[in-house]
Amino acid sequence: MKNAMREISQWLDSLDRRILFLWIFLMVALLGYLDYLSGFEYSFSLFYLLPVGLAAWFISKRSALILSLLSAISWYVTNTLAGQTYSNPSIHYWNAFIRFGFFIAVTLLIAGMKMALLREKEIASTDNLTGLMNTRAFYQRATTELLRARRYQRPFTLASIDIDGFKKVNDQQGHLAGDMMLRTVANTMRNRLRSTDLIARIGGDEFVAFLPETGFKPGSMVINKLQEALLKAMDRHHWKVTFSTGAVSFYKFDIHLKDVIQVADQLMYQAKAEGRNAVRFDTVE
């Protein structure tokens, strides 16, 4: 049951928001028609919460507010056409307003829950110091990208980056300087890489970058430029550190993510063993 609900939720999330809004709008229209057929003696207010809730969770708060208004109007029109009368005509308007207010309250509640869940999810998947993805989030996202690369047979590049001399900075200048250095590295990587690239801090001074849709030639250019940008950022702060980087472009897709990272790590350790401050590339086909 949980798997079925999760699949439905993922499917709704994947739909174009305009198409989903149209479907939910038609749902409101259908409920209005059923409300009319049932007569004014049977209340349908509860059922209108379904389209309102779907809009609040899967589209946006604004869309849900629009559908709340449409639901209140639908209830008002259908009950009027069904022949409902009151001792005072203003009662009809008052009841429609109250139902609209009820739908708004539900919309704000569901939208607030969605925002809280997203914030909690973001906190759980973010490295507190740098704001990059943490190890767990990186493995989840990178595994998804790996499956996509396997499906479409598209190359990808993964780079493992380690700071040479980080411990010395921590020991000589203190942890505040070390923390500032890590944040500077993270910001430089964010600025130099694409928004579609996955960047994470997976160790004390170790970072990793997953570049989808990127083969050896463009991947080597990007990583070399990143190495240069990182060194310049360190020079601006007068930090005597360098970077050892291992990067590998994969044209082989029947491979697990841990093996991908292991290959990049081996190249990174090779760069360290050969004198540090270097980038080592390879391909796997």
ABEGO torsion letter per residue (X at the ends): XAAAAAAAAAAAAABBAAAAAAAAAAAAAAAAAAAAAAEAABBAAAAAAAAAAAAAAABBAAAAAAAAAAAAAAAAAAAAAAGBBBABAAAAAAAAAAAAAAAAAAAAAAAAAAAAAAAAAAAAABBAAAGBBBAAAAAAAAAAAAAAAAAAGBBBBBBBBBBBGAAAAAAAAEAAAAAAAAAAAAAAAAAABBAABBBBBABAABBBBBBBGBBAAAAAAAAAAAAAAAAAAAAAAGBBBBBBBBBBBBABABBBAAAAAAAAAAAAAAAAAAGEGBBBBBBBX
